[in-house]
Amino acid sequence: LPRMPPCHPSRVSRRLLLLASGLLAAGFPAAFAAAPTVAPIDRQALVTRHNPVNRRLDVDAPFMVGNGRFAFGADITGLQTLSDLYQRMGIPVLTLSDWGWHSEPNPNGYKLEDANRPFTLPDGRVLGFPTNSGGAAGDWLRKNPHRLPLGQLALELIGADGTAVPIKPEDVTEPEQTLDLWRGLLTSRYRLLGVPVVVTTACDPESDTIAVRIESDLLAQKRLQVKLTFPHGDDLSVKNTPPLDWSRPERHQSVLSRSASSGETRIARTLDDTRYDVNVNVGVTEQAPHVFRLADGGTSPSKAMEFSVRYDTTAPQPTRPAQEIFAASARRWKKFWEDSAAVDFTGSTDPRAAKLEERIILSRYLMAVQEAGDAPPQESGLTVNTWYGKFHTEMIWWHTAHFALWGSDDLLQKNLAWFQAHLPEARALARSRGLAGVRWAKMTGPEDRESPGGNPLIVWNQPHLVYLCELLWRNQPTAATLAKYRDLVLETADCLAAMLSFDAAKNQYNLGPPLWIAQEIYDQATSQNPSFELAYWRWALEVAQQWRTRLGLPREAKWDDILAHLAPLPVQEGKYVALASTPDTWDNLASRHDHPEMLMSLGFLPGLGVDRPTMARTLDAVLKTWDWETKIWGWDYPMIAMTAVRLGQPETALEILLRDGPNNHWTPGGQVPQGSDTARPGGVVPPGGRKYEIAAYLPANGSFLAAVALMVAGWDGSPEQFPGFPKNGRWVIRAEGLHPLP
């Protein structure tokens, strides 16, 4: 076999077929295509041909380095020198982490039940759900805890009188900035005052440390220096893409100290009960509260400066030198690209092939940079804070399923470890609602406490844990996998069953009310039997039954009764509709915006119980009549493409996946902003500048990768190889290591 990432033996024959199909498409005879001497994909060539390059100051194109739990966004200078400009007019450049959280004081002692509103359940009981986000209690509980932006690293010039002079955008000329994806190194070349400057930036894969090397005659002339500043945090009056709050220096502390033994500098940061340290391995001087300047400490002027800045909340450890971090970054990223899946479209004549390949590579890099940490990601990853930095667990599938599909099981496992650690909180939430098993909070922070608003009534986050664990089992079908994830699967399924109510008159189990479906436009108090959620309940309970069988347990009789009597998917006018209780999807134009969730039963899911002709008519209606101009989201495009693929419409899938429409506009760095400005051609900023509503939306990248996996590797029982691509001779595909979907 050619070199491939390790996989279960059952996947080997599929990989050979994928390789052979690509060679056949290229015109090789069948006997040669099946030979075991097929050359593997040149991973380094595949990755590096998509290294993004900036040759102008583009506020829509900051680049990032990171290790999955900690990330650093850099502007055209390689640091965060022009942060204010990027914040106001494009995508912000911040330093964010999984662990950096802050809560404002709560002198009134607000509790979650203070935001409750009563809802009537199908059995007549009245139960409170914390949906009131408008009152004082709801507002505080929604905003706290919030993710904390860390320090800002910037260059500044030194004037003739020795005072610092901020660098202006027009000072940066002849830029050429390259992100080396194979090594995780960002190299920024430009001129300041006509003098060349080179900045190299990387993140340590093993610690939350940024390494920087600066080369310029301006350093030797003492006309250039580095500034490290600390905001209070975000401006919490802005929910999405908030500006940094510099207005309250008296509300936080930055205390400088030096280690005589190591020579390192420590800045102890305190904001109320939040504490963390910033360690710098060069000299630091305090210029003003929360403003520090770095110096190389040399006795004679030098044209090069190297330093590392490490953030942590644990006992101080030595900060690694920049050169060590550059080397460690190169090793980490080489291993990432070599040990996971790859798709190569070399030889394809379809003009979309290069764009598709580029978006795969950029998305895989971005997801590994900021979505592979010790907690579920927020929707904007570690680029910028949205919804106060909290995670939305209904997005966890889009954020992480692709890791398993693309051969990076370990990165999905890191996310699932958080859910395992919070089983006690999820059990308590279930008990508070009179449910069995575990109920997962929808919008939450590190403490797994719900946030007020419509969030507690969203339910499609619940089955995700079953799906994600099943993906790991399919890749690693061992007793160890079953033992590790049995509680997540079985207790999640217990709650799925308990969330249903039996309607004796119709002899069926219903879902809701109350609930808020994935298409978030319907009345929460009356919604019942949404099409996607019903399909997800059916599939997840059947998978949970299979887990019981694998574990040597009998099938759960109650679950089988539910499977036999679950309400049917709602149909109107020969098409699936979003909601049985309000079946107006095709009668009411106002109902055809937001997520077209009625497609997800076949595409995202394998279609258990779905009538394919009915779904085909539904897809056609969405393509012709849906509102594509206002509030269709970045993950909707790949989701719709997945339905088209399973219906045997590869050309439709490609067109939708790569459509440059609202909220599917990709920046040079691979980000997919959401909001009114996302369709700006070429990143051109309108006069006066307007920031995005959501400057980065990682579910768009994750869903894109999941859709491509389906298009390339197919699904259980898919009728052909590469089902997402037209068989027109214009596609040459080589694939290694991708896993099919259920």
PECORDA-V709018 format. One record per backbone hydrogen bond with DSSP energy under -0.5 kcal/mol. NH is the residue of the N-H (numbers start at 0). CO is the residue of the C=O. Records with the same first field share a line. If there is no record, write none. Layout:
NH = CO ; CO
This chain:
10 = 7
11 = 7 ; 8
12 = 8
14 = 10
15 = 11
16 = 12
17 = 13
18 = 14
19 = 15
20 = 16
21 = 17
22 = 18
23 = 19
24 = 20
25 = 21
26 = 23
27 = 22
32 = 28
33 = 29
34 = 31
37 = 34
42 = 40
45 = 41
46 = 42
47 = 43
48 = 44
49 = 46
50 = 47
53 = 176
57 = 55
58 = 56
60 = 57
62 = 73
64 = 71
66 = 69
67 = 368
70 = 95
71 = 64
72 = 93
73 = 62
74 = 78
77 = 74
79 = 152
82 = 79
85 = 81
86 = 82
87 = 83
88 = 84
89 = 85
90 = 58
91 = 89
93 = 91
95 = 70 ; 93
97 = 68
100 = 98
101 = 145
108 = 105
113 = 110
114 = 111
115 = 112
116 = 128
118 = 126
120 = 118 ; 124
121 = 512
123 = 120
126 = 118 ; 124
128 = 116
130 = 128
131 = 114
132 = 130
138 = 134
139 = 135
140 = 136
141 = 137
142 = 138
143 = 139
145 = 101
146 = 387
147 = 99
148 = 146
149 = 94
151 = 228
153 = 226
155 = 224
156 = 164
157 = 222
158 = 156 ; 162
161 = 158
164 = 156
166 = 154
170 = 167
171 = 167 ; 168
172 = 170 ; 190
175 = 188
176 = 53
177 = 186
178 = 51
179 = 177 ; 184
180 = 178
182 = 179
183 = 179
184 = 179
185 = 200
186 = 177 ; 184
187 = 185 ; 198
188 = 175 ; 186
189 = 196
190 = 172
191 = 194
192 = 170
194 = 191
196 = 189
197 = 214
198 = 187
199 = 212
200 = 185
201 = 210
203 = 208
208 = 206
209 = 308
210 = 201
211 = 306
212 = 199
213 = 304
214 = 197
215 = 302
216 = 195
218 = 215
219 = 215
220 = 216
221 = 218
222 = 217
223 = 217
224 = 155
225 = 293
226 = 153
227 = 291
228 = 151
229 = 289
231 = 244
232 = 244
234 = 242
235 = 233
237 = 234
238 = 236
240 = 384
241 = 384
244 = 232
245 = 243
250 = 247
251 = 248
252 = 269
254 = 267
255 = 253
256 = 265
258 = 263
259 = 257
262 = 258
264 = 279
265 = 256
266 = 277
267 = 254 ; 265
268 = 266 ; 275
269 = 252
270 = 273
273 = 270
275 = 268
276 = 311
277 = 266
278 = 309
279 = 264
280 = 307
282 = 294
284 = 292
286 = 284 ; 290
287 = 290
290 = 287
291 = 227
292 = 284
293 = 225
294 = 282
304 = 213
306 = 211
308 = 209
309 = 278
310 = 207
311 = 276
324 = 320
325 = 321
326 = 322
327 = 323
328 = 324
329 = 325
330 = 326
331 = 327
332 = 328
333 = 329
334 = 330
335 = 331
336 = 332
337 = 333
338 = 334
339 = 335
340 = 405
341 = 735
343 = 733
347 = 344
348 = 729
349 = 729
352 = 349
355 = 351
356 = 352
357 = 353
358 = 354
359 = 355
360 = 356
361 = 357
362 = 358
363 = 359
364 = 360
365 = 361
366 = 362
367 = 363
368 = 364
369 = 365
370 = 366
371 = 67
378 = 389
380 = 377
382 = 379
383 = 379
386 = 238
387 = 238
388 = 385
389 = 386
390 = 443
391 = 376
392 = 390 ; 441
394 = 391
395 = 392
398 = 394
399 = 395
400 = 396
402 = 399
403 = 399 ; 400
404 = 400
405 = 401
406 = 403
407 = 402
410 = 407
411 = 407
412 = 408
413 = 409
414 = 410
415 = 411
416 = 412
417 = 413 ; 414
418 = 414
419 = 415
420 = 416
421 = 417
422 = 419
425 = 421
426 = 422
427 = 423
428 = 424
429 = 425
430 = 426
431 = 427
432 = 428 ; 429
433 = 430
434 = 429
437 = 490
438 = 425
439 = 437
443 = 390 ; 441
447 = 444
450 = 442
452 = 129
455 = 452
456 = 453
457 = 454
458 = 515
461 = 458
463 = 460
464 = 461
465 = 462
466 = 462
467 = 463
468 = 464
469 = 465
470 = 466
471 = 467
472 = 468
473 = 469
474 = 470
475 = 471
477 = 475
481 = 477
482 = 478
483 = 479
484 = 480
485 = 481
488 = 484
489 = 485
490 = 486
491 = 487
492 = 488
493 = 489
494 = 490
495 = 491
496 = 492
497 = 493
498 = 494
499 = 496
500 = 509
502 = 507
503 = 501
506 = 502
507 = 502
508 = 564
509 = 500
511 = 498 ; 509
513 = 523
514 = 523
515 = 456
516 = 514
519 = 517
520 = 518
521 = 518
525 = 522
526 = 522
528 = 510
530 = 577
533 = 529
534 = 530
535 = 531
536 = 532
537 = 533
538 = 534
539 = 535
540 = 536
541 = 537
542 = 538
543 = 539
544 = 540
545 = 541
546 = 542
547 = 543
548 = 544
549 = 545
550 = 546
551 = 548
552 = 547
556 = 554
559 = 555
560 = 556
561 = 557
562 = 558
563 = 559
564 = 560 ; 561
565 = 561
566 = 508
571 = 574
574 = 571
576 = 569
579 = 527 ; 528
580 = 527
582 = 579
583 = 581
586 = 583
587 = 583
588 = 586
590 = 587
591 = 588
596 = 594
598 = 595
599 = 596
601 = 598
602 = 604
604 = 599
606 = 600
609 = 606
611 = 609
614 = 610
615 = 611
616 = 612
617 = 613
618 = 614
619 = 615
620 = 616
621 = 617
622 = 618
623 = 619
624 = 620
625 = 621
626 = 591
627 = 625
635 = 632
636 = 632
637 = 633
638 = 634
639 = 635
640 = 636
641 = 637
642 = 638
643 = 639
644 = 640
645 = 641
646 = 642
647 = 644
648 = 643
652 = 648
653 = 649
654 = 650
655 = 651
656 = 652
657 = 653
658 = 655
660 = 658
663 = 660
665 = 663
666 = 670
669 = 666
673 = 693
677 = 674
679 = 676
682 = 679
683 = 680
688 = 685
691 = 89
692 = 673
693 = 673
697 = 378
698 = 378
699 = 696
700 = 696
701 = 697
702 = 698
703 = 699
704 = 700
705 = 701
706 = 702
707 = 703
708 = 704
709 = 705
710 = 706
711 = 707
712 = 708
713 = 708 ; 709
715 = 740
717 = 714
721 = 711
722 = 719
723 = 710
724 = 721
727 = 725
731 = 729
732 = 730
733 = 343
735 = 341
738 = 404
740 = 713
